Amino acid sequence: MSENNNNMFDLNTHCYRLLMEEPFFAALSRRLDKRQNSAIPTAGVGIDESGKFVLHYNAEYMGGLTDTQKKGVLKHEFYHLVFEHVTGRAPSEGLSKDWNIATDLAINGLIPRDQLPAGDGCCYPGELRFAQLPAGKSAEWYHPRIKEMMEDEKKKKGKGKPGKGKKGDDSDGAGGSEAEGMSQGDGAGDHSAWIPEGSGSSDLSDVAKERLRKAMQDAVEEAQQGGGWGSVPSEVRESIIDAIKVRVDFKKVLRYFVKTSQRANKKSTIKRINKRYPYIHPGRKAERRANLAIAVDQSGSVSNEMLELFFSALNDLSTLATFTLVPFDTEVCEGHVEVWNKGEKRKGKRVRCGGTCFDAPTKWVNERTAEFDGLIILTDMEAPKPVACKVPRLWGTDPSGAARPYFQTNERIMVIEK
């Protein structure tokens, strides 16, 4: 049954009930923010400016669907994440109506037709305009065929050369994301929320990929430990398990962590116009910097090869920012704490060789929160879980340490490989 008051529909309170028979999707759903957004006609997934995944939805639209259709819309959106449509599989020419339709066809063929909203706007393989297209193909398979179909249709209508729509229509991705053609008369919704407008950041996309990989990894673990996969086909399960083995470039993760840890120092300057009081008061100029503490595990369990790997990563990081090097084992080596200046290159050196205690660098930074905006710990992960950190904390380790950490954490673990 649909909601009595569509405008009051809150997806957060309904997800558990709707996904009771879909444990994998339920686990994935718990790792997404869900935000009401009246600016979009239906629903859509995307990435916000911090690299977090968000499920946007129109409360009135979702409240007007049956429970079966709500579940279908949710599965549709989650499949966009599973197939990495949100994190960079778009063609080189960018998002377009033909690509939007292709991704929808790849997804909707996996969902029973009665679980999707009724109407001619639904892009469903084997139906209406797509009667000659079979289900079970990838977006890359559908894309050239859809492109050809659209070109033929335009030629028949005599509307000139094929191309993208004008700015502002749903063919070029302008405006909010929606349930990708399930309610649009032309069968093509825009996916503009996939990458935040104006972000221009490949680092943002890479961090989002790693977050998605971790979210899917957790969902897979829940499914394999007894929760079950629900309606996810076996071939899709295999592709998901294979996808979570892929890791992003650790250098890009480092760069993004630095950028998101930046602190702004503002000062007055007559060279900038004051937006509130133009030409009356001076403007403000923001100088951004990232004050990071990089704690390098010097314990005996960290081999010289691993230490060399860590310092190689730090040399790359130094091209972006100045940071503070904090060597430690069971305690911080105060005599060797030093500033590593931006652009400086160094060779790795061992200054300690004892046990490992992650509390040591964490407490050291906690006592200096006015000085630091973030903490990166480079280690083999072979020690008990430390106390909470008062600033964002990132872990860096090699593939072996990431595969078998001594403790479990919700904080990001960055895999550093040669």
C-alpha positions as CSV (number, residue, x, y, z in Angstrom):
1,M,0.0,0.0,0.0
2,S,1.1,3.6,-0.6
3,E,1.6,6.1,2.1
4,N,-1.4,8.1,3.3
5,N,0.7,11.2,3.4
6,N,3.2,11.1,0.6
7,N,5.0,14.3,1.7
8,M,5.8,12.8,5.1
9,F,7.3,9.6,3.7
10,D,10.7,8.9,5.3
11,L,12.7,6.3,3.6
12,N,15.0,5.7,6.6
13,T,12.1,4.3,8.6
14,H,11.0,1.9,5.8
15,C,14.2,0.5,4.4
16,Y,14.5,-2.4,6.9
17,R,11.0,-3.6,6.3
18,L,11.3,-3.2,2.5
19,L,14.6,-5.1,2.3
20,M,13.9,-7.9,4.8
21,E,14.1,-10.5,2.0
22,E,17.2,-8.8,0.5
23,P,20.0,-9.2,3.1
24,F,22.8,-8.1,0.7
25,F,21.0,-4.9,-0.4
26,A,19.9,-4.3,3.2
27,A,23.6,-4.4,4.3
28,L,24.5,-2.0,1.5
29,S,21.6,0.3,2.3
30,R,22.8,0.7,5.9
31,R,26.1,2.2,4.5
32,L,24.3,5.0,2.5
33,D,23.0,8.3,3.6
34,K,19.3,8.8,2.6
35,R,18.2,12.3,2.0
36,Q,14.8,13.7,1.0
37,N,15.2,15.9,-2.1
38,S,12.1,17.6,-3.7
39,A,14.3,18.9,-6.5
40,I,14.4,15.4,-8.2
41,P,11.3,13.7,-9.6
42,T,12.0,10.2,-8.2
43,A,15.2,8.8,-6.7
44,G,18.9,8.5,-7.4
45,V,22.2,7.6,-6.0
46,G,25.2,9.9,-6.1
47,I,28.4,11.1,-4.4
48,D,28.5,14.2,-2.2
49,E,31.4,16.6,-1.9
50,S,33.1,14.5,0.7
51,G,33.1,11.3,-1.3
52,K,30.2,9.8,0.6
53,F,27.4,7.9,-1.2
54,V,23.9,9.3,-0.9
55,L,20.5,8.0,-1.9
56,H,18.4,11.0,-2.8
57,Y,14.6,10.5,-3.1
58,N,11.5,12.5,-3.7
59,A,9.3,11.8,-0.7
60,E,6.0,12.4,-2.6
61,Y,7.0,10.1,-5.4
62,M,8.3,7.3,-3.2
63,G,5.3,7.5,-0.9
64,G,3.0,7.0,-3.8
65,L,4.5,3.7,-4.8
66,T,3.4,0.3,-3.6
67,D,5.9,-1.5,-1.3
68,T,6.8,-3.9,-4.1
69,Q,7.7,-0.9,-6.3
70,K,9.6,0.9,-3.6
71,K,11.7,-2.3,-3.2
72,G,12.3,-2.3,-7.0
73,V,13.4,1.3,-7.0
74,L,15.8,0.7,-4.2
75,K,17.3,-2.4,-5.9
76,H,17.6,-0.4,-9.1
77,E,19.6,2.3,-7.3
78,F,21.8,-0.1,-5.4
79,Y,22.6,-2.0,-8.7
80,H,24.0,1.3,-10.0
81,L,26.5,1.2,-7.1
82,V,27.2,-2.6,-7.6
83,F,28.0,-2.1,-11.3
84,E,30.1,1.0,-10.6
85,H,28.0,3.3,-12.8
86,V,28.4,5.9,-10.1
87,T,32.1,5.7,-9.8
88,G,33.5,6.1,-13.3
89,R,32.3,3.6,-15.9
90,A,30.8,6.4,-18.1
91,P,32.2,6.6,-21.7
92,S,35.0,9.0,-22.5
93,E,32.5,11.5,-24.0
94,G,30.8,11.8,-20.6
95,L,27.2,11.3,-19.4
96,S,24.6,11.3,-22.1
97,K,21.0,10.2,-22.6
98,D,22.1,7.1,-24.5
99,W,24.5,6.1,-21.8
100,N,21.8,6.7,-19.1
101,I,19.4,4.4,-21.0
102,A,22.1,1.7,-21.4
103,T,22.8,1.6,-17.7
104,D,19.1,1.3,-16.9
105,L,18.7,-1.6,-19.4
106,A,21.6,-3.4,-17.8
107,I,20.0,-3.1,-14.4
108,N,16.3,-3.4,-15.0
109,G,16.6,-6.8,-16.7
110,L,17.7,-8.2,-13.3
111,I,14.5,-6.9,-11.6
112,P,11.1,-8.5,-12.1
113,R,8.9,-6.1,-14.2
114,D,6.2,-5.9,-11.6
115,Q,8.7,-4.5,-9.1
116,L,9.3,-1.4,-11.2
117,P,6.9,1.5,-11.6
118,A,4.4,1.0,-14.5
119,G,4.4,3.1,-17.6
120,D,6.0,3.5,-20.9
121,G,8.9,5.5,-19.4
122,C,10.5,2.4,-17.9
123,C,13.6,1.3,-19.8
124,Y,13.1,-2.5,-19.8
125,P,14.8,-4.9,-22.2
126,G,12.5,-6.8,-24.5
127,E,9.7,-4.2,-24.1
128,L,8.3,-1.4,-26.3
129,R,11.2,0.6,-27.9
130,F,13.7,-2.1,-26.6
131,A,11.7,-5.1,-27.8
132,Q,14.7,-6.4,-29.8
133,L,17.2,-6.0,-27.0
134,P,17.7,-9.0,-24.7
135,A,18.2,-8.9,-21.0
136,G,21.4,-9.8,-19.2
137,K,23.8,-7.6,-21.1
138,S,26.2,-4.9,-19.8
139,A,25.8,-1.2,-20.2
140,E,28.7,-1.2,-22.6
141,W,26.9,-3.8,-24.7
142,Y,23.7,-1.7,-24.8
143,H,25.3,1.6,-25.3
144,P,26.3,1.5,-29.0
145,R,22.9,-0.1,-29.9
146,I,21.0,2.6,-28.0
147,K,23.1,5.3,-29.7
148,E,22.3,3.9,-33.1
149,M,18.6,3.6,-32.3
150,M,18.5,7.3,-31.2
151,E,20.3,8.4,-34.3
152,D,17.8,6.5,-36.5
153,E,14.9,8.0,-34.6
154,K,16.2,11.5,-35.1
155,K,16.8,11.0,-38.8
156,K,13.2,9.7,-39.2
157,K,11.8,12.7,-37.4
158,G,13.9,15.0,-39.6
159,K,15.4,16.9,-36.6
160,G,18.9,17.2,-38.0
161,K,22.1,15.7,-36.9
162,P,22.2,13.6,-33.8
163,G,23.7,15.1,-30.7
164,K,23.2,15.9,-27.0
165,G,20.2,17.9,-25.9
166,K,20.4,21.5,-24.9
167,K,21.5,22.6,-21.5
168,G,18.8,22.1,-19.0
169,D,17.0,19.1,-20.5
170,D,17.3,15.6,-19.2
171,S,19.6,14.4,-22.0
172,D,22.7,16.0,-20.8
173,G,22.6,15.2,-17.1
174,A,21.6,18.6,-15.9
175,G,19.4,18.8,-12.8
176,G,18.8,16.2,-10.1
177,S,19.3,12.5,-10.4
178,E,16.2,10.3,-10.6
179,A,15.2,6.7,-10.9
180,E,16.9,6.6,-14.3
181,G,14.1,6.5,-16.7
182,M,11.5,4.5,-14.7
183,S,9.1,7.4,-14.8
184,Q,10.2,9.6,-17.6
185,G,8.3,9.7,-20.8
186,D,11.4,9.5,-23.0
187,G,12.8,6.7,-20.9
188,A,16.0,8.5,-20.0
189,G,16.7,10.1,-16.6
190,D,19.8,12.1,-15.8
191,H,22.6,10.8,-13.5
192,S,24.1,14.1,-12.6
193,A,24.5,13.2,-8.9
194,W,27.0,10.5,-9.8
195,I,29.8,13.0,-9.5
196,P,29.2,16.3,-7.7
197,E,28.9,19.2,-10.1
198,G,32.0,21.3,-10.3
199,S,34.1,19.0,-8.2
200,G,36.4,18.2,-11.1
201,S,38.3,15.8,-8.9
202,S,39.5,12.4,-9.9
203,D,40.7,12.0,-6.3
204,L,37.1,12.3,-5.2
205,S,36.1,9.6,-7.5
206,D,38.9,7.3,-6.4
207,V,38.1,7.8,-2.7
208,A,34.5,7.1,-3.5
209,K,35.5,3.9,-5.3
210,E,37.4,2.7,-2.2
211,R,34.5,3.5,0.1
212,L,32.2,1.6,-2.2
213,R,34.6,-1.4,-2.3
214,K,34.6,-1.4,1.5
215,A,30.8,-1.1,1.7
216,M,30.4,-4.0,-0.7
217,Q,33.0,-6.0,1.1
218,D,31.1,-5.6,4.4
219,A,27.8,-6.5,2.7
220,V,29.3,-9.6,1.1
221,E,30.7,-10.7,4.5
222,E,27.2,-10.4,6.0
223,A,25.6,-12.3,3.1
224,Q,28.2,-15.1,3.3
225,Q,27.9,-15.4,7.0
226,G,24.3,-16.5,6.9
227,G,22.4,-13.4,5.8
228,G,22.0,-14.6,2.3
229,W,22.0,-12.8,-1.1
230,G,18.3,-12.5,-1.7
231,S,17.5,-12.0,-5.4
232,V,21.0,-11.2,-6.5
233,P,21.8,-13.6,-9.4
234,S,24.8,-16.0,-9.1
235,E,26.7,-14.4,-11.9
236,V,26.3,-10.9,-10.3
237,R,27.5,-12.3,-7.0
238,E,30.7,-13.5,-8.6
239,S,31.3,-10.1,-10.2
240,I,30.7,-8.4,-6.8
241,I,33.2,-10.7,-5.0
242,D,35.7,-10.1,-7.8
243,A,35.2,-6.3,-7.6
244,I,35.9,-6.0,-3.9
245,K,39.4,-7.4,-4.5
246,V,40.3,-4.3,-6.5
247,R,42.1,-1.5,-4.7
248,V,42.6,2.1,-5.7
249,D,45.9,3.9,-6.1
250,F,47.1,4.6,-2.5
251,K,48.7,7.8,-3.7
252,K,45.3,9.2,-4.7
253,V,43.9,8.2,-1.4
254,L,46.7,10.1,0.4
255,R,46.2,13.1,-1.8
256,Y,42.5,13.2,-1.0
257,F,43.0,12.7,2.7
258,V,45.4,15.7,2.6
259,K,42.9,17.9,0.8
260,T,40.0,17.0,3.0
261,S,42.1,17.7,6.1
262,Q,42.9,21.2,5.1
263,R,42.3,24.1,7.5
264,A,41.7,27.6,6.3
265,N,43.4,30.6,7.7
266,K,41.5,33.8,6.8
267,K,42.9,37.2,6.7
268,S,41.7,40.6,5.4
269,T,42.9,41.9,2.0
270,I,42.0,44.9,-0.1
271,K,42.7,42.8,-3.2
272,R,39.4,40.9,-2.7
273,I,35.9,42.4,-2.8
274,N,33.9,41.9,0.4
275,K,30.7,40.1,-0.7
276,R,28.5,41.6,2.1
277,Y,30.0,45.2,2.1
278,P,31.6,45.7,-1.3
279,Y,34.1,48.6,-1.5
280,I,33.4,49.4,2.1
281,H,35.3,46.8,4.0
282,P,38.2,44.6,2.7
283,G,37.6,41.1,1.5
284,R,38.9,37.9,3.1
285,K,41.5,35.6,1.7
286,A,41.7,32.0,2.8
287,E,45.1,30.3,2.9
288,R,44.6,26.5,3.2
289,R,47.0,24.1,4.7
290,A,46.9,20.5,6.0
291,N,48.7,19.9,9.3
292,L,49.1,16.1,9.3
293,A,51.0,13.8,11.7
294,I,52.4,10.8,9.9
295,A,53.2,8.1,12.5
296,V,55.6,5.4,11.1
297,D,55.7,2.1,12.9
298,Q,59.3,1.3,13.7
299,S,58.6,-2.0,15.6
300,G,60.6,-5.2,15.0
301,S,57.7,-6.8,13.1
302,V,57.9,-4.1,10.4
303,S,60.5,-5.3,7.9
304,N,63.1,-3.0,6.3
305,E,61.3,-3.6,2.9
306,M,58.0,-2.4,4.4
307,L,59.7,0.6,6.0
308,E,61.2,1.4,2.6
309,L,57.7,1.1,1.0
310,F,56.3,3.6,3.6
311,F,59.0,6.2,3.0
312,S,58.4,5.9,-0.7
313,A,54.7,6.8,-0.1
314,L,55.8,9.7,2.1
315,N,58.1,11.1,-0.6
316,D,55.1,11.1,-2.9
317,L,53.0,12.8,-0.2
318,S,55.6,15.5,0.3
319,T,54.9,16.8,-3.2
320,L,51.5,18.0,-1.8
321,A,52.1,19.1,1.7
322,T,54.4,19.7,4.7
323,F,53.7,17.2,7.5
324,T,55.2,16.0,10.8
325,L,57.0,12.7,10.9
326,V,56.3,10.8,14.1
327,P,58.3,7.5,14.5
328,F,57.0,5.1,17.2
329,D,57.1,1.5,18.5
330,T,55.7,1.2,22.0
331,E,56.1,4.9,22.5
332,V,56.7,7.9,20.3
333,C,60.4,8.6,19.6
334,E,60.3,12.2,20.7
335,G,63.9,12.9,19.7
336,H,63.1,12.0,16.1
337,V,59.9,13.8,15.6
338,E,60.5,16.3,12.8
339,V,58.8,18.4,10.1
340,W,59.0,17.0,6.6
341,N,58.8,20.0,4.3
342,K,56.9,20.1,1.1
343,G,59.0,19.0,-1.9
344,E,61.6,17.4,0.3
345,K,62.9,13.9,-0.6
346,R,64.2,11.5,2.1
347,K,65.5,8.0,2.5
348,G,63.9,5.7,5.1
349,K,65.7,5.1,8.4
350,R,65.0,2.9,11.4
351,V,65.2,4.6,14.8
352,R,63.5,2.0,17.0
353,C,62.9,-1.8,16.9
354,G,60.7,-2.7,19.9
355,G,57.0,-3.8,20.2
356,T,54.0,-2.0,18.8
357,C,51.4,0.2,20.6
358,F,49.0,2.3,18.5
359,D,47.9,4.2,21.6
360,A,51.3,5.9,21.6
361,P,51.0,8.0,18.4
362,T,47.2,8.4,18.9
363,K,47.5,9.9,22.4
364,W,50.5,12.0,21.3
365,V,48.3,13.6,18.6
366,N,45.2,13.8,20.9
367,E,47.3,16.0,23.2
368,R,48.1,18.3,20.2
369,T,44.7,18.6,18.5
370,A,45.3,22.4,18.0
371,E,48.4,21.5,15.9
372,F,47.1,18.6,13.7
373,D,44.1,18.1,11.4
374,G,44.7,14.4,10.7
375,L,46.7,11.3,11.6
376,I,48.0,8.7,9.2
377,I,49.5,5.6,10.8
378,L,51.8,3.5,8.6
379,T,52.1,0.0,10.1
380,D,51.8,-3.8,9.6
381,M,48.5,-3.7,11.7
382,E,49.9,-6.2,14.2
383,A,48.9,-4.7,17.5
384,P,45.6,-4.3,19.6
385,K,43.0,-1.6,18.7
386,P,44.0,1.8,20.0
387,V,42.0,4.5,21.8
388,A,39.8,6.8,19.7
389,C,41.5,9.6,17.8
390,K,40.3,13.2,18.1
391,V,41.2,14.0,14.5
392,P,40.5,11.9,11.4
393,R,42.7,8.8,11.4
394,L,43.8,6.8,8.3
395,W,45.7,3.5,8.3
396,G,48.3,2.6,5.7
397,T,49.7,-0.9,5.4
398,D,50.8,-3.5,2.8
399,P,48.4,-6.1,1.2
400,S,49.2,-8.7,3.9
401,G,48.5,-6.3,6.8
402,A,45.2,-5.3,5.2
403,A,44.1,-8.9,4.6
404,R,44.8,-10.0,8.2
405,P,44.6,-7.0,10.6
406,Y,45.0,-7.7,14.3
407,F,41.9,-5.7,15.0
408,Q,38.7,-4.6,13.2
409,T,38.1,-0.9,12.5
410,N,35.6,1.3,10.7
411,E,38.3,3.7,9.8
412,R,39.7,3.6,6.3
413,I,42.6,1.2,5.7
414,M,44.8,2.2,2.7
415,V,46.6,-0.6,1.0
416,I,50.2,0.4,-0.1
417,E,51.7,-1.7,-2.9
418,K,54.9,-1.3,-4.9
